[in-house]
Amino acid sequence: MGDTKRGRERQGQKKREQLRERDVERTLETAVDPSEAPELPDEDLEIGEDRPN
């Protein structure tokens, strides 16, 4: 088959769809699960207060 403008447009559209799908998959894979979030100490530090060593 010959190279047509319509064929090139469809290929470009398909590539853009694949890139969007990959981007969404990467975003979902890297999303932090709230149950895995690190626990922070309950201490309240004020500005200028020295931290314990």
VOGU-3710 file (C-alpha; in Angstrom, 3 decimals, decimal comma):
1> mgdtkrgrer> 0,000/0,000/0,000  1,067/3,507/-0,643  1,780/6,168/1,959  -1,281/8,366/2,443  -1,915/11,410/4,562  -4,845/9,663/6,247  -2,653/6,678/7,161  0,035/8,921/8,653  -2,608/10,796/10,646  -4,012/7,536/12,022
11> qgqkkreqlr> -0,536/6,335/12,986  0,143/9,612/14,776  -3,181/9,387/16,598  -2,442/5,815/17,691  0,995/6,828/18,989  -0,522/9,672/21,001  -3,090/7,263/22,515  -0,321/4,822/23,468  1,740/7,586/25,066  -1,291/8,729/27,099
21> erdvertlet> -1,973/5,144/28,233  1,653/4,664/29,304  1,614/7,969/31,173  -1,559/6,987/33,050  -0,105/3,567/33,906  3,113/5,142/35,230  1,123/7,620/37,312  -0,987/4,857/38,842  2,092/2,732/39,579  3,851/5,575/41,381
31> avdpseapel> 0,810/6,712/43,352  1,450/6,457/47,087  -0,926/4,253/49,015  -2,063/6,167/52,141  -1,704/3,007/54,217  2,006/2,973/53,330  2,646/6,584/54,316  5,380/7,030/56,920  4,250/7,765/60,438  5,294/11,128/61,792
41> pdedleiged> 6,140/11,707/65,450  3,397/13,208/67,592  5,780/15,835/68,971  5,024/19,424/68,151  8,111/21,467/67,301  7,982/25,211/67,414  10,073/27,539/65,317  13,427/28,189/66,944  13,134/25,208/69,252  16,177/22,914/69,310
51> rpn> 15,660/19,410/68,073  16,723/16,570/70,335  19,973/14,869/69,258
//
